[in-house]
Amino acid sequence: MNTAIFEARRHAFIDHMQPGSVAIFKSAPQFMLAIDAELPYRQDSDFYYLTGFEEPEAMCLLTPQHEEHQYVLFVRPRNPDMERWTGKRAGVEGAMQDYGAHMAYEIGQLDEKLPAYLHDISTIYYSNGLGETFDGEIGALFRRLHYREGFSLRALIDPGDIFDELRVVKQEEELALLRIAAEITEAGHLAAMKATKPGMYEYEVQAALEYAFRVRGASRNAFESIVASGSNATTLHYVANRRRMADGELLLVDAGAEYDYYNGDVTRTFPVNGRFSPAQCAIYELVLKAELAAIESVKPGIRFEEIHAITVRVITEGLLALGLLQGELDTLIEEKKYSDFYMHSSSHWLGVNTHDRGKYKVHGESPMLLPGMVFTIEPGIYIAEDAEGVEPRYRGIGVRIEDNVAVTADGCEVLTPHVPKTVAEIEAFMAGHHTEID
């Protein structure tokens, strides 16, 4: 994205700040795999959202009241010796020329240069926990300024509330990136379905999935891929992916691609041998019914929590019909008896994070949906291998179906419509599956 987009975001953030305040943001730390090997770097999402800057050891300062420097970056200096090993750095000049900073300094000058921007400031937007060392350095600097120059910090405000409001409604350029991330994510799931057959290991399917991500330009996974066969699918965040898949089992694949910091998040559950058993089909059809009903409900003006309520009612009704629950429907819902089989929320916000910024309660109420909001819909049913009072044919079955939706002016756009989802579609697709990877 071009610098004008990030500039507009900074202006929007500044418009939410209190008069006479500044905001300080720290880049994500660089983690090491070993003494001389760095893990792949990913910038802090809030920091990236405001700056587009992707290097570690950086700090962003927003100072609305300053006559010339409303946007200041502190960055690593250029270092030819280090750049031979880890790549070119923007440096002070690049921070200004390429990232639009009004002024930039080396990060080592923070103690020297920051105080000049804090005169007559008593309120600072800053999120603790950005790094223990940095938190300590900032705290020590504030204390020194207090004793030496009379600096009085009266309020330290977490900027999260502002980000929650700004990031929950996506702009057109964000929706475009989310569509690309969704398309790449779909391609990965199609590759996983094509590759799957009895006797393979879960990690082989993961390899096909993630290869499809990479060859289409995904920078990284949105999260660790879940490739869970058999009863592994009843563990919500199973990521070991090392079990050998057997004939007659289901495979649950929950995975997403990240493209230019925007994420897809899709789940499909399908039979390893290409054909659902009657028991598997009964559970699958129930989850699908819940997901489709929830998607149908999405439109501006309904509350976010209504989506989950719809999935709960459909699933509870189905569990009653299958004999997995006994009692009166409304009582079962009120007492959350369904949670033995459906224990998570149906949806989460989606964007620069897989679980993106955005509140789930505003003044104690679920937020109203607005055009531009993007989220997942992902009901599921999980029946443990040792579930008591459950017919053996249902035990060990885990099913989740997940798509990404964007709220439009009069309904929603399903961003991930191209991966087979009905029983007939899945069985037909897998009947002609092959092991080649597109």
N, C-alpha and C positions, 0 to 999 in steps of 0.2 A: 504494500500500500504506500501511497505517496505521503510526503511530510504534511501536506495540508490536512489530511484526515486526522493525524495525531495532534496537529495544532488545534483543530476544532474540538477534539476531546479534551485537551487541556483547558481551553476556554470554557467548555461546559462544566468541567470540574471546578474551575475558579469561580464560576457563577454561583456555585453552591457553598463556597467558603464564607466564613464569618468575616466581617470587616476587620482589618488590621491583623490578619493571620497569615501564616505561611504553611506550606505542606512539604514534608520530607519523605521521599520514597527511596528505598534501598533495593538494589538488584539482588537476584537470587545468588546464593553462594555457589562456588565451584566445588563439587565433591570429588574426592580422589578414590580411585579403585585400588591404587597401590602408590608407593612413594613417588613413582615417576609416570603414573598413568592416570589421566583424568577421565571421569565418566562423561558421557555426552552432556553438553550444557543445554539447559532450557531456562529461558529468562522467567522471572517472576511475572505472573500474568498481569497484575495491576501495573507494574513498572512498564511492561511492554505496551499495554493498552494506551498509556500516556505518551510514550516516547518512541516506540519502535526500535529501541536500542537493545542489542542482544548480547552484550558483553558483561561478564561479571565485574566485581569490584567497582561499581558505579553508584552514584547517588543523584537523584533528581530533586531539585528545589523549585517550588512554585512560589513566587513572591509577587502577588497582584499589585501591591502598593508601590513597588519599585518603579522608578521612572523609565528605566531602560531594560532591566534584567528581570522580566517576569518569569523566565524559564532558564534555569541554570543547571548544567550538568557537571558533575565531578566524575572523572574517568581515569582509567589507567593511562600512563604516558606511553608514547611509542617506545618500543624497545626492540631494535633489530635482532639482537641475540635471541630473545624469547620468541619473536615472531617467526624465526626460522623453524621453531618447534611447534608452535600452536596457532600460527596464522596471523595475518595483519590485524593491527588494532586501529581503531578510529583515531585515538589520541584527541588532544584538545581541539586541534583544527578540524578534524573530521566531525567531532561532536557539534560544532557550529555549522560547518558547511553542509554536512550530509544529514544531520538530525535536527537542524533548526534551532539549536540552543542560542539564546541571546548572549550568553557568556558561558565559558567552560574553563575548568581548572583541573589540574591533576588531583587525583583522589588524596594524595599525600598532603595537599594544601587545605584540606577540609578544616582543620583546627585554626588555620590562619585566616581563611577567607569567609567561612560561614558567619562568624560574629557580625560582620558588616551588614548582613541581610536581616539581622534580628533586632536591630534598634527599634524601640517602641513597639515591639511585638510581645504579646502576652499569651497568645493562643497558637498552638502548633498542631497540625494534623500529622500524626505519626502512628504507625502500627507496631507495637512491641512484638518481639518474636521474629523479627526479620533476620536475626542473626545475633547470637549471644555476645559475640565480640563487638559488633557494631552497636548494639543496644547499650553496651557498657561504655563505649567511646562517646556516644551521643549524650548519655546521662552524665558522664564526667565533664564533657564540654559545657553542658548547661550549668552544672555546679560551679565550674570555674568562672563562667560569665556572671553568675550570681554574685560571687564574692569579689570579682575584680571590677565589674562594670555595673553592678546593680541590676542585672537582668532578672526579671521576675516572671517566671512561667506560671500562669494562673490556670491554664487549661491545656491538657494534652488529649486530643480528640482522635479516636480511631476513624480513619477515612472510609471504613467499610460501608457505612450507611450511604455515602455518596456513590461509591462504586456499585452498590446494590441497585441504586436507582438508575444510574447511567447505563450499566451493562445489561440489564434485564430486557430492555427493548433494543433490538438490533437494527442498525441502519442498513441501507441497501447494499453498501459495500461488504458489510458483515454477512448478510444473507447470501450474497454471491459466493463468498468463501465457504460458508456452511454447506451450500449446495455442492461445491466441489468436494469437500470432505465427505459428504454423504455419498456421492457417486463413487469415490475411491473405496469407501467402506463397503458399499454394495458389491463392488468388484471382488473384494477380498472374500466376502461371504459366498459369492457364487463359486469362486475358486475352491473354497473349503468344501462346499457341497459336491463339486465335481470330483474332488480328490478322494473323498471318503469311501472306504469300503471295509468290510470285516477283516480283522487281523492287523490293521494298521495301528500305529501308536498315535496318541493324541497330539504329540509334538510334530508328527508328520503333517497332520492337518493344519496345525499352527504355522508350519513353514510355508505351506501353499498359500494360506491366508495372508501372511505378512509379506511374502514375496509379491503378491498382487498389489499390496499397499505401496511397496517401495517402487516398483516399476512404473507406477502411475504418479509418482511425485510426492507421496506422503513423506514428510520430514521425520516422522516417528509415529509410534502407536499413540492413540489417545490415552491408553491405559494398558496394563498387562492383560494380554488376551486370555480369556477363559475358554478352554476347550475341554468340556467335561462330559465324559461318556458314562452310561449306566448310572449308578447311584452317586457318582461324583457330581452329577447335575443337581443333587439336592443340597450341595454346599454352595452357598450363594457366590462366594468369591474364591472358588477353586482355581488356582493358577499353576499347580504343579505340572499338569499336562504331560504326564509320562506313562499313563496307563494304556495297555493294549486293548483295543476296542473289539467287542465280541458281536457275533451275528445275533440279531434280534434286539439289540439295545438302541436307545436313543442317544443322540449326541447334541449337547447344548453348546452353542458357540456364541459368546458375548464378546464383541471386539469392535474397535473403531480406529479409524485413521485420523491423524492430525495433519492438516494442510495449512501452512502459513498461520499457525497458532490456533486455528479453528478446528473443531472436533466433530466427528461422527460417532455414534454409539448405537449399534444394532445387535439384537439377539435373534437367532433362529434356532429352533430345535427340530431335528429331523432324524429319521431312522438310519442307522448305519448301513443296513442292507437295502434301503430304499422303500421298504414297506412297513407301515404302521400295524402293530397288532391291535385287536379290538380295544384292549384296555388302554394302550397308549393313545389310540385315536380318541377315545372318550375324554381323556384328560386334556389332550391337545385341543380338541374342538371347543372345550369349555374355556380354555385360556384365550383362544382366538376370538370367541364370541365376546369375551370381556374387552379385549383390545379394540375390536372393531366398534363396539358400542361406545367406548371412551373416545375414540377418534371422531366418531360421528357427532359427539356432543361439543367438540371444541369450536368456540366462536367468541368474539369479543363480548364482554359483559358477564360471562359466567365466572364463578370463582374457581381458582386453581384446585381447591380441595374437592370440588364436585367431580372431577375426573376420577380421582381415586375412589370416591363413594360409588360411582357407577361400576367400576371394576369389582369392588367388594360385593355389591348386590348380585351381580351376574355370577360371580364365582361361588358365593354362598348358596345361591339357588341351585347351581349345578352340583355342588358338593352334597346338598340335600338329596337331589334326584339320584345321585350315584350311591347313596347310602353311606357316604364318608362323614356326614354330620347328621345328627338327629335333633329335632326340636322345631321351634317356631321361627320362621325366617327373621323377623324383626328383632326377636330376642337374641338370636345367634349373632346378628350384626351388632347389636348394642353391646353384647358381652364379648365381642371380638373372638368368637369361637373359631372363625375362619383362619385366625392367625397361626394355628398349628400347621396350616398348609400354605398360607399366603401371608408372609410376615414382613413384607417391605412395602414401601410406598410405590405407587404406580408411576411416578414421574419425578423428574428433576430438571432444572434449567440446564441448557446446553449452549456452549459458546467457546470462549477462549479457554475455559476449563471444561472438562467433561461434566463435572458438577459445578455449573457456572454460578457467578454472582447473581443474587436476586433473593429477596426475602420470601419466606413461605407464610409469614404472618406479618401484617401491618396493623398496628394498634389492636392486636388481638384477633384480627380477622384475616382470612385467606384473601390474597390479592385478586382483584378482577383481571381477567385476561385482556390484553391490549394487542392490537396489530403490531407485529414485529417481535413478539415474545416467541422464543424457541425452546422446546423441551422434549423430553422422551415420554413415551407411553409404553409401559413394560410390565403388565401383569404376569403372574406366574403361579404355579402350583408345585409344591415340593413335598413328596411323600417319602419319609425316611424308610430305610430298609427294615428297621425294627419297629415301625409305627404300630402301636397297639390298636386293636379293634378295626384294623383295615384288612380287607381281603388281600391274600398274597399276590394276586395278579396286578394290584396297584402299587405294591411296595417297591421302593427304589426308583420310582419315576419322578423326574424333575423336568418341568416344561416352563420356559419363559419365551415370550414373543415381544420384541421391542422395535419400535420405529421412532423416527424423529419428525416432529411436526412444527410448523411455523404458523402462528395465528395470522390470518388475513383479515381484510375489512369485513368479510361476511362469513367466515368459516375458518378453514385451515388448509395449508399445503402440506401434504405428506412428502417429506424430503427423501424418503427411502422406500419407494414403491416397487422397486424392480427385483427384489429377492423373493422367490416363491414363498408363499405363506399359507395358502390353503392346503389341506391334505392332498387334494387332487393335483394341485400345481407341484407340490414337493415330489410326490411319487412319479409324476410324469417327467419332471426334470431329472430326477435321479435314475430313472429307467434308461435314459440316454447319456448318463454321466460318463466322463472319461478322465484320465489322469493327467492329460496335458494341462498346462497352466497358461492362460492367455497372457 
